[in-house]
Amino acid sequence: MKASIDRNGCIACGTCSQICPEVFRMADDGLAEVYVEEVPKESETDATDAMDSCPVSVITVE
């Protein structure tokens, strides 16, 4: 699985980094970023939950 974020639409709520800190974090500019593109097997459920919980639907996990 790979994760990505459309950072142009990110509202910096931090939900993804709270749900799945193994894949997402808040960058220096305040927006969320993917810092582990290839989602670890043990984090797949959390990464998908982060995608589903994003209030602006800018996260893709596939």
C-alpha positions in Angstrom: 0.0 0.0 0.0 1.1 3.5 -0.7 -0.2 6.7 0.9 -0.3 10.2 -0.5 -1.8 13.6 0.5 -3.0 16.4 -1.8 -1.3 19.0 0.3 -3.1 21.8 -1.6 -6.3 20.8 0.0 -5.0 20.0 3.5 -6.5 22.1 6.3 -3.8 21.1 8.9 -6.3 19.5 11.3 -3.7 16.9 12.3 -6.2 14.0 12.3 -4.1 11.8 10.1 -0.9 12.2 12.2 -2.9 11.4 15.3 -4.5 8.3 13.9 -1.4 7.0 12.0 1.8 8.6 13.1 3.8 5.8 11.5 2.9 7.2 8.1 1.7 10.8 8.5 3.2 13.8 10.3 2.8 17.5 10.4 5.4 19.3 8.3 7.3 22.5 9.2 4.8 24.4 7.1 2.0 23.2 9.3 0.4 20.9 6.7 0.3 17.1 6.9 2.7 15.1 4.9 3.4 11.4 4.2 6.9 10.6 5.4 6.7 6.8 4.8 5.3 6.4 1.3 5.1 2.6 1.5 2.7 1.9 4.3 4.1 -0.8 6.7 1.9 -3.9 6.8 1.1 -3.4 10.5 -0.1 0.2 9.8 -2.4 -0.5 6.9 -5.6 -0.4 9.0 -4.5 2.9 10.7 -3.6 4.5 7.4 -7.0 3.6 5.9 -8.7 4.9 9.0 -6.7 8.2 8.6 -7.9 8.4 5.0 -11.5 7.8 6.0 -11.3 10.3 8.8 -9.8 13.2 6.8 -12.4 16.0 6.9 -11.4 17.3 3.4 -10.7 13.9 1.8 -7.2 14.7 0.6 -5.6 11.4 1.6 -5.3 8.4 -0.7 -4.2 5.0 0.5 -4.1 2.3 -2.2 
